[in-house]
Amino acid sequence: MIVVTGGAGFIGSAFVWKLNEQGIDDVLVVDDLGTDEKWRNLVPRRFSDYLHRTAFREKLLAGAFDQAGVSAIVHMGACSSTTERDGEYLMDNNYRYTRDLAEWAAGRNVRFVYASSAATYGDGAQGFPDDEDAIPGLRPLNMYGYSKQLFDQWALRTGMIRRLAGLKFFNVFGPNEYHKGDMASLIFKAHGQIRETGELKLFKSYHPDYADGESLRDFVYVKDCVEVMWWLLQNPEVNGVYNVGTARARSWNDLARAVFSAMGREPSVRYIEMPEAMRGKYQYYTQASTEKLRGAGCPVTFRPLENAVSDYVTGYLAQENRCL
């Protein structure tokens, strides 16, 4: 059995899709469905059972899964809101919960793959190296990033980093993100804006080195992310923390043009003021360094932005059934 936490969420449900594509349906989905629409991500999927995240943690620590034949835990469950202000909630949900699962897996020789985050890199002033020696010096800009950084530091300090695989996802987009609200990708938001108004709003730049719409991000397609995750399950000897991105930064304007093109429309972009609360915490540049992942032997090829956006827009956003 493979346990996927956050299994109804964006990357988690996409990974359940990948497992199903491989003919695997002995999957325990762990999540907190709450009152949003992410339950829809599970409708087309095949899995053996579902547990609420609190019940799963309690049962796991009580020994209920010791003889359950768990072969891997893929831990994508977390609060992913970069604007979450409840520090104690993030410390328990993102740090302590991950630590509990990692310790259980290590004690039973169970493969453990978890989501770290590119948010641990802060403003990017130190670059984006996934070299483990760089972990202690990273300075996240928000509590979400810090909660992820804290676990990476713990894994490094205890040596657990040699017994698990962590993934620093960059700007992931694609099918099954529909429930994420403000945290959904610009591609998803842009499609709705353009369809309704014919134009797209982007934030103005407040950095002298970047014109409006020209700040840069490493946009990575969720279908490519789950290929990396699948490869890690197949190669349990590969451990450590790895960046997951295309290694090619693209501008918001590039992204806008790709969405308009996929929708068969001429670009129409209007630049608006960025909320003051965001200005001091805004990343103007992210680009994954992927030499370490390549050096480990990962063969996954990441799609160019235009190809990925076209697949997402035409294959999912424009369809009645949008889920993987």
Salt bridges, closest charged atoms under 4 A:
ASP25 OD2 - ARG46 NE 3.82
ASP31 OD1 - LYS38 NZ 2.66
ASP32 OD1 - HIS52 NE2 3.46
ASP32 OD2 - ARG53 NE 3.62
GLU37 OE1 - ARG40 NE 2.47
ASP66 OD1 - ARG108 NE 2.96
ASP92 OD2 - ARG57 NH1 3.15
ASP100 OD2 - ARG57 NE 3.03
GLU103 OE2 - ARG99 NE 3.57
GLU132 OE1 - ARG162 NH2 2.64
GLU132 OE2 - LYS292 NZ 3.11
ASP152 OD2 - LYS168 NZ 3.92
GLU199 OE2 - ARG270 NH2 2.94
ASP209 OD2 - HIS207 ND1 3.95
ASP224 OD1 - ARG303 NE 3.02
GLU227 OE2 - LYS18 NZ 2.91
ASP254 OD2 - ARG250 NE 3.15
ASP254 OD1 - ARG257 NH2 2.66
GLU273 OE2 - LYS204 NZ 2.84
GLU273 OE1 - ARG279 NH2 3.77
GLU306 OE2 - ARG250 NH2 2.50
ASP311 OD2 - LYS223 NZ 2.99
